[in-house]
Amino acid sequence: LFFFIMLMFFVIYKYNVTKRVGLLSQYFLKRNMRGLNKNLINVFHSFKNTVFSYEVMVKKALNESGENKDNTLRSLELQMQRYIEQLAKMLDINNNIDIAVEKCNVIKVLEAAIECIQSNDNIKIKKIYNQPDVEVMIDPFYIIDAFKNILQNSVDAIMNAKQKGTITLEVDVEYEWAIIKISDDGIGIKKKDINSIFKPFYTTKSRVNNWGVGLSFVYKIINIHMGYISAQSKEGEETTFIILLPRA
């Protein structure tokens, strides 16, 4: 027993175990802080996009009058109320995502996401719904937000190309999967970037307005729903996101 006690003191003295334990604690503390910072940035990403959409609606209202102006302001008020309710849920989005699944028509969910994006008259949305009744077991809050992120990326890609463009939405089924394709004819993604777009904080956009968390969030949400997502692109021509969700 004496020998083992002396051996323990020798090891502590020789290898400075107490200092190493302190360093280990610092490492875990720093790792946890990095995780917290990522969560806050993810929330801020959604907040930033939402505020920008409110700004667009305010500018629209300033150029309107009468009933049109009242309708725009009422729509703005409704969106703000909904977002306040959603924000509390989003604050914990990357810690413990507690999804509450229900049977949903995938097209209705996709249409709800379309209503959330900010587009313009130069962008057309083409819909090819081959399977209008396909249902999936999902948490609609998270899937709508995931679709919204992809759709907004498509809008940005077309606007960055400084031309008119089309976003094409396709819904189909194959065996036990619902297949959702979201395509655009915008600026595309470089071949060297396509394999990295789902990594956290990776972005091909300016860091001034983008932190590269949108598609990593989408990837995580689809994965939690036992689904799959991939992207195909030709630089300067088109980009297609393919999402597979298990059918109900």
Secondary structure, 3 states (H helix, E strand, C coil): CHHHHHHHHHHHHHHCHHHHHHHHHHHHHHHHHHHHHHHHHHHHHHHHHHHHHHHHHHHHHHCCCHHHHHHHHHHHHHHHHHHHHHHHHHCCCCCCCCCCCEEEEHHHHHHHHHHHCCCCCCEEEEEEECCCCCEEEECHHHHHHHHHHHHHHHHHHHHHCCCCEEEEEEEEEECCEEEEEEEECCCCCCCCCCCCCCCCCCCCCCCCCCCCCHHHHHHHHHHHCCCEEEEEEECCCEEEEEEEEEEC
